[in-house]
């Protein structure tokens, strides 16, 4: 009997070893392929001509202001002031976005712009370029032009101006959160505020009578009586916010150096995850699964096999209410699904006439045109799809620029993951890639930039992820220089 058991264990270990060898061989083949090598070959910082008109103009303005500030003794007056510390205002804007009114967040963003300008002038620093910056600037320019030439300028002005301001916040993050200490503070505050937002969501769930609950189809989901939305006014929007923050709670938990910190981030992450479940947002559930899959596979490719097995196990472990939500995806009997499909059909019909130039940003502009194309007279504030909405706002140019920006984001992110061998250094980069991936999946079923505070969180996470990517690339460059020396 013992001999049979030993023989069986040996056979199983050989089988597992053969499977592991085959998997490793496939991984090496994929990594060494020309397509993968081309995808990962991205320069960290593009070559920028110091003699270009744009560069000389920017530095001419900054140098002129520096001379003026010196003569007026403003440089000495501002030295050491919080008004030359853009990182403080940048971190506050990103962390407090879900709990402050939109105008208060905009005020923090504008202060961060101002403090960055003052720092460049008073400290005589040079602008830190990043390869993704030019895509963000071009995207903001397209949005500004689309606002000017909107079908209804005044209806587009508010949304267009906010969108451009929050896009450019990316530049502040790239320049200001430039040290490991600052990025860790930013992540800590974002995760902490996320836990506070979740806590308020639990209060809503415990006292549903005090809050509105209009997002439930009682005919199909009688077991769901309330969907939490916390400080963000909509359960889908709340779920989108958690998609951006949850991966960083996981990375902070894994990189913490003491058990107190690990317990803290574990509690914060579990609170946000439970609150995400209570949103009952199917798109966010799918986004979260994609985010988890990306996180684990980038951490170790062997998790791919485990994930495939996990997908088959999900129907047996998920609660019935959540499983019903998953199974209802695509079911036209669900009012939410039929509502979205009708909006998409009407929007696509509208874009047949406006695909090139778009109609301009904002709900006002959308509702000036969309009602003439609406299917079954279904009214809507937006297209319930981020990519369709970008096409509506800016036309094909905006969508192409956004797609190019996301493409470059992944190239830079994957390159950083592939070259950084230290576990702790690349974990935050993996978290950022996972957060953006889950968010973009949810964007297929909702206009995820509808809430401007979540939009700001997206650009903050995008910028922070590129900071981590640049840090990974610099560590590789430093190693090469050390070897040469």
N, C-alpha and C positions, 0 to 999 in steps of 0.2 A: 504493500500500500504506500509506504513512505517513498519507495523507489519510483512508483508511478507519479506521485505528486511532484517529486524533484524533476523527473523527466518532463512533466507537463510544464513546470515553471521555466525550465531551460528552453523549451520550444517557444513559450510565450515571449521570453526575453529576447530570443533570436529574432522572432517575428517583429517585435517592437524595435529592435536594433536595426533590422533591415528597413523597416518603415522610416525610421529616423534618418538613416543614411540616404534613402531615396529623397526624402523631404529636403535634406541639406543640399543634396546635389541639384535639385530643381531650383532651390533658392540661389545657389551660386550661379547657375546658368542664367537665371533671370537678372541677377545683379550685374553680370558681365555682358549682358546683351547690349548692342549698340544703342537701342532705343532708350534703355534705362540710363546708360552712361550719358547720353545726350541730355536727357531730362534733368540729371543731377549736376550738369556742368553749368553753373550760374555764377557769375561774378558777384561778390558780396556788395561792392560799391562800384557803380559805373564810372567810367572815365568822364570827368566833367571839365570842359575847357575853361580855363581861367580867363581866357580872352573873349569868351562869348559875350554878346551884348547883354543877355539876361543876367549873367553872373556879375559882370562889371557894374550893371545898374544896381543890383541888390547890394553889393559890397560898397558901391559909391554912396548909396543912401545911408548905410550903417556907419561908414567911416565919417561921413559928414555929421551925422547925429552924435557920434562919439566926440568929435571936436567941439560941437556946440555944448554938449553936456559938460565937458571939461571946463570950458570957459565960464559956464554958469555955475560951476561947482556942484552940479547935480550928481556927478559920479561919486564924489566923496560923500555926499548926503545919503545916497542910496546904498552905499557899500554896507553889506551885512543885513540889509533890509529884506523882509519877506517878499518885497515887490521886485526883487531880482532872483527869486527862487521859484521858477515856474513849476518845478516838480511838486511843490506843496499844493498848488492850485489844480494842477493836472490830476494828481492822485485823489484829491477831494471831489473833483467833478466826476471822475470815473466811479469812485466808490459810492458816492451819495446819490447818483443818478436815479436809482429806483425809489428813493424815499423823499426826494425834493420835487417841487413843481417844475415843469419844463422851463419856465422863464428863469427860475433860480439856477437851474443847471446851465442854461445859456449864459447867465451872468458869470458863473465860475469859469466856463469855457473862454469867455471874452477876457476875463482877468488873466487866465493862463496865457492867452495870446499876448496880452500886454506885458506881462512879466517876462515872457520869452524875448520879446523885442528889447526890453530894458536890459536884460542880461547880455544879449548880443552886443548892445551898445556900450554898456558900462564895463563889462568884462572883456570887451573886444574879442569875443569868441567867434569862430567861424561856424557856419551852419553845417550840421552833420547830415550828410546825404545818405540816402538809402535807395537801393534800386527800385523799390516799390513806390517811393515817393512820387516819381514822375507819373505813374499810373493814377495815383490818388489825385494829384493836382489836375491831370487831364480830365478825370471823371468829374471833379468839382467844377472845372471850366465848362464842361458840357452841360451840367445842371444849371449853371448860371446863365448860359446862353439860352437854354430851353425855357428858363423863367422869363427872360426878356421877351422871347417870341412866343409866349404861351397864347392859347386861344382866349385866355382871360388873365391878363397880367396881374391884376390886383388879387385875384383868387389864388394865383400861384406864388405871389411874393412871399408870404409867410412861410409856406412849406419849403419853397426853394431856398430862401435865405437860411432857414434852420438846417436844412440838409447840407448845404455848402459849409456852414460853420462847423457842423459836427463831423463832416468828412475831413476838414482841415485839422481837426483835433488830433488826427493820426500823426501829423507832423510834430505837434507839441509832444506827444508821447515818445516818438522816436528820438527827439532831441533832449527831452528832460529826464526821462526815466532811464538814465544811462549808466547806472551802477547796480550791482547785485543787491545792495542794501535797499535802494529806492524801489526796485522791482518787487522785492520781498514785502516791503511795507504796503505797496499797492495791492498785491495779491492778498495779503492778510486782511486789509480793510474791505476789499471786495467780497471775500468769503464771509467775513464777520457780518457785514451789512446784509448779505444774502441770507444768513441764518436769522437775522432780525426780521427780514421780509417774510421768511417761512413761518416764523413765530406768530406774526400777525395773521398769516393765512390759517394757522391752526385755530386762532381765536375766532375767525370767521366761520370755520367749519363747526366749531362748538356752539356758535350762536347764529345760525343761519337766518333766523327771523329778523335780525337787525340789518340784514344786507340783501341786496337784489340778487335773484337767481334766475336769470332769463336765458341761460345758455344750455338748458337741458331739454331734450326731446322726450317728454314723459311717455309718449306712445311706444317708443322703442326701448327706452332705458328707465323703466319704472323704479329700478333699484337705486338709481343715482338721483338723489334729492337736491344736491348742492355741489357746485364747482367753485373752488376757491380762486380768488383773483388778487388778494392781498392789496398792495399799494399801487398796482398797475392797472386796475380797472377792467381787466379782461383775463379769463383763465388761460387762453392761448398765449397772450402777451407775457403773462407770468411764467409760463412754461418756457417760452423763448429766452427769457432772462436767465432762468436756471440752466438752460443748455449752455450758456456762455460762461457760467461761473462754476458749475459742478466739477468739471474736469480739473480745475485748479485746486479745488478742495482735495481731490484725490492725489494730485502731485505734491501738495504741501504735506499731506499725511505721510506719503512715502519718503519724502526728503527730510522730514523733521528729525532732529538729533536727540530729542529727549521724549520720554513717554507722555509727559504732560501736554506737549504740543500735539503729539499724535492723537491723544484722546480728544483734545479740543477740536482739531480739524475733522476727526471722524464724526464727532457729534454734529458739527456744522454741516458736513456733507450728508449725513443721514437725515437731518432736518429738511434740507433742501430737496433731497430725493423723495421723501415722504410727501412734501408739499407739492412736488411735481406730479406725483401719483394722484393727488387729490384735485388737480386741475382737470383730470380726465380728458386731456387733449391728445387725441390719437396721433396727430402729426408730431407732437413733442415726444410721445412715446417712441415713435419710429426714429426720430432724431436722436433720442437718448441711446437707443440700441446701436445706431451707427456710430455715435460718439464713443461708446464703450468699446465697440469692435475696433475702431481706429486706434484708440488708446492702447488696447492690449496687443494688437498686431504690431504696432510700431515699437512697443516695448519688447516684444519677443514674438517672432513670426510663428512660433509653435502654437500660440494661442488661437491661430486660425482654425486648426483642427478641433480644438476644444470649443470654439464658438459655433462651429457647424453642428456639433453634438448638442450644444446648449439650445440651439434653435428648435431642434426636435423635442427637447424636453420642456420648452416654455409652455405649451398647452396644458401640461400636467401639473405645473407648479403655480401658474398665475391665478389670482382670484377670479371668480366668475364675472364680476362687474368689469374688470379690466380686459378679460378675454373677450367679452361681448363687444367692448369698444373696438378691439382689434379686428374682430370678425366682421364688424359693420362697415369697414373701410371699403368703399366702392359700391355700397348698397344704396341704390337710388330711393329706396323707401325711407331712408334716413333724411330728415328735412335739411340737416346741415350739408350732407353730400349733394343732394339735388340742388340746393341753393348755390353751392360753389360751382357745380357743373354748368348751371344756367348762366352764372356770371362769367365763367371762362368762355363759353360759347359767344356771349354777347361782346365780350372784350376782344376776342379774336376777330369777330366781324368788324368791329370798330377799327382794329389795327390794319385791316385790309386797305383802309383809306388813309391811315395816319402812321404807317409803319416807318416811314423815313424820318419824319420830323417829330413825331409824338404830338401830344396836346399840351404839355407843360405839367410841372409838378403840382401836387395838392389835390385834395378831395373836391374843391370847388371847380377846378378845371375839368376833372374827371366827370363830374356830374353835369357839366355843361354839354358834354358830347355823348356820354354813355347811354343816357335814356333813349336816344334815337335808335340804338342798336340792341337794346335789352331784350333778352329772351323771356317770354312769358311774363313780361312787365315786372321782372324782378329788379328792384332797386338795390343799389350797393354803394358804399362810400369809396370802395377801391376794388381791385381785381382779384383779391385773395390769392395772389401769387406774386412773389417778389420779382421774378424775372419778367412776367407779363407787365407788371407795374412800371418797371424801369423802362420797358419798351414804350409804354403809354406816356411816361413822363418825358423821355428824351429821344425817343426814336431809336433806330438801329445803331446809331453811333454810341449812345450811352450804354446799350446792352453789350456791344462789342468791347468797349473799354472796360466795363465791369468784368466781363468774362476773361479778358487778358490779365486784369489785375489778380483775379482769383487763381488763374493758371500760374502766374508768376509767384504768387503766395505759396502755392503747393510746391513748386520747384525749389524755392529757397528753403521752405520748411523741411522737405524731405532731404535736401542736401545737408542741412544742419544735423538732422538725425543720423544720416549715414556716416558723417565724418566724426561725430562726437562719440567717444567710447565711454566716457565717464557717466555712470548712471544718473547721478544727481544733476549734472549739468544739462542733460538733454530732456529730463522729465517734464520741465515746465514747457519746453518747446512742443513736446508730444501733446501735452494738455491743451495748448493753444490750437494746434492743428485739429485735435478732436472736437474742441468747442466750436470752431468755425464749421467743421464738417456736419455736426449735428444740427447747427443753426441753418445751414443751407438746405438740408433735407426737409426741415420744417418749412422752409421758404417755398417749397413746391406746392404747399396747400394753404399758405397764408401770406399776406403782405407783411413780412416781419419788420419792415421799417415804418409801419403805421404809427407805432408809438415812438416818438422822437427820443425818449430816454433810453429805450432799448437799442435804437439806432446808434446812440452815442456809445453804449456799452460794446456794440459790435466793433466800432472803429477803434475803441480803446483796446479791446482784445486783439484786434488785427495788428495794431501798432506794437503792443507788448510782445506778441508772438514773434514779430520781426526783430525786436530787441534781443530776445532769446536766441533767435537764429543767427544774428550777427555775432553774438557772444560765442556760440559754438564754432563759427567760422574763424574767429580771431584766435581761439584756443588752438585750432589746427595750424594756423599761420605761425603762431608763437612756437609750436612744436617744431615746425619745419626750420625756422630760423635758428632754434637751439641746436638742432641736428647739424646744420651747416656750420655753425660756429665750432 
